[in-house]
Amino acid sequence: MTTVEFIEPLIGKRWKRFTEGPDTFDCWGLVVYVRRHLFNDELPPVERPFEGMELAQARELFERSFAPIGWHRVEKPQEGSIVLLSRYDRPTHVGVFLSVPGSPGRVLHCHEDFGVMYESPIQLRQQMWTRFRYYSRG
């Protein structure tokens, strides 16, 4: 299955707290689903949601959960990178960086109001996501 074939049926699926698909997702549930089905990778459970955490707290939580299994912060996203998005210093959202032919790469994420979306970093910045932190395995 290509990335396009995987992504297309997910676009527009509804957001629902604490769900991991296949019909509804929250933002972390979509990340778990994508990593499981597109990358054959099981992610450890993490405390969620991030709402109300300072950026440093979320980063420490993420790194404490993921560093032992080979995840680390990277400056530039790679295929399948987990993207921690923040408004100001509040990490409130997460997605997965994916590329399709002819595209420089976008973030697949599940928004509470609009469901699953596939957007460029520029589109995300227009929605006031001001900080991006990328994490990759390996």
C-alpha positions as CSV (number, residue, x, y, z in Angstrom):
1,M,0.0,0.0,0.0
2,T,1.3,3.4,-0.9
3,T,1.3,6.4,1.5
4,V,-1.4,8.0,-0.7
5,E,-3.6,4.9,-0.6
6,F,-3.2,4.8,3.2
7,I,-3.9,8.5,3.8
8,E,-6.9,9.1,1.4
9,P,-9.5,7.0,3.3
10,L,-8.5,8.6,6.6
11,I,-9.1,12.2,5.5
12,G,-12.2,13.6,7.2
13,K,-12.5,10.8,9.8
14,R,-14.0,12.2,12.9
15,W,-12.2,13.2,16.1
16,K,-13.2,11.5,19.3
17,R,-11.1,11.6,22.5
18,F,-9.1,8.5,23.4
19,T,-9.7,6.6,20.2
20,E,-7.2,5.0,17.9
21,G,-9.3,4.3,14.8
22,P,-10.3,3.0,12.4
23,D,-13.4,5.2,12.3
24,T,-12.6,7.9,14.9
25,F,-9.3,9.2,16.3
26,D,-7.9,11.8,18.7
27,C,-4.6,13.3,17.7
28,W,-2.4,10.8,19.6
29,G,-4.6,7.9,18.5
30,L,-4.0,8.8,14.9
31,V,-0.2,8.8,15.5
32,V,-0.5,5.4,17.0
33,Y,-2.6,4.1,14.1
34,V,-0.3,5.5,11.5
35,R,2.9,4.2,13.1
36,R,1.2,0.7,13.6
37,H,-0.2,0.3,10.1
38,L,2.2,2.3,7.9
39,F,5.4,1.6,9.7
40,N,4.7,-1.7,11.6
41,D,5.7,0.0,14.8
42,E,4.0,-0.2,18.2
43,L,4.3,3.0,20.3
44,P,4.3,2.8,24.1
45,P,1.4,4.3,25.9
46,V,1.8,7.9,27.0
47,E,0.0,10.1,29.4
48,R,-2.5,12.3,27.5
49,P,-3.8,14.9,26.8
50,F,-1.0,17.4,26.8
51,E,-3.4,20.3,27.5
52,G,-2.2,22.5,30.3
53,M,1.4,21.2,30.2
54,E,4.4,23.5,29.7
55,L,6.4,22.7,26.6
56,A,9.3,21.6,28.8
57,Q,7.0,19.2,30.7
58,A,5.6,17.6,27.5
59,R,9.1,17.3,26.0
60,E,10.4,15.6,29.1
61,L,7.3,13.2,29.2
62,F,7.8,12.3,25.6
63,E,11.5,11.8,25.8
64,R,11.2,9.8,29.0
65,S,8.7,7.5,27.3
66,F,10.4,7.2,23.9
67,A,14.2,7.7,24.4
68,P,14.6,4.2,25.8
69,I,13.2,2.7,22.6
70,G,15.4,4.7,20.2
71,W,13.3,7.9,19.6
72,H,15.2,11.3,19.6
73,R,14.6,14.9,18.6
74,V,15.7,15.9,15.1
75,E,15.9,19.3,13.6
76,K,14.4,18.3,10.2
77,P,11.5,15.9,9.9
78,Q,11.9,12.5,8.4
79,E,9.3,10.2,6.9
80,G,7.2,9.0,9.8
81,S,8.5,11.6,12.3
82,I,6.2,12.4,15.2
83,V,5.5,16.1,15.2
84,L,4.7,17.8,18.5
85,L,2.9,21.1,17.8
86,S,2.6,24.0,20.2
87,R,0.7,27.2,20.3
88,Y,3.1,29.6,22.1
89,D,4.6,27.4,24.8
90,R,1.7,25.0,25.2
91,P,2.0,21.7,23.4
92,T,-1.5,20.8,22.5
93,H,-1.3,18.7,19.4
94,V,0.6,15.9,17.7
95,G,0.7,14.5,14.2
96,V,2.9,12.4,11.8
97,F,5.1,13.8,9.1
98,L,4.5,12.0,5.8
99,S,5.5,12.6,2.1
100,V,3.6,11.7,-1.0
101,P,5.1,11.9,-4.5
102,G,5.4,15.5,-5.7
103,S,5.0,16.9,-2.1
104,P,7.7,18.2,0.2
105,G,6.0,16.5,3.1
106,R,3.0,17.4,5.3
107,V,1.6,16.6,8.7
108,L,-1.2,14.1,9.0
109,H,-3.2,15.0,12.2
110,C,-6.6,14.8,13.7
111,H,-8.2,18.1,14.6
112,E,-11.1,18.2,17.1
113,D,-13.3,20.3,14.9
114,F,-12.3,19.0,11.4
115,G,-11.2,15.4,11.8
116,V,-8.2,14.0,10.0
117,M,-6.3,16.5,7.9
118,Y,-3.1,16.4,5.8
119,E,-1.5,19.9,5.9
120,S,1.8,21.6,5.2
121,P,3.8,23.3,7.9
122,I,2.7,26.7,6.4
123,Q,-1.0,25.8,6.7
124,L,-0.4,24.8,10.3
125,R,1.4,28.0,11.1
126,Q,-1.6,29.9,9.6
127,Q,-3.7,28.2,12.3
128,M,-1.3,29.6,15.0
129,W,0.8,26.4,15.6
130,T,3.9,28.4,16.3
131,R,6.4,25.6,17.3
132,F,7.2,22.3,15.8
133,R,9.3,19.6,17.4
134,Y,10.2,16.5,15.4
135,Y,11.0,13.1,16.8
136,S,12.4,10.2,14.8
137,R,13.5,6.7,15.6
138,G,16.9,5.4,14.9
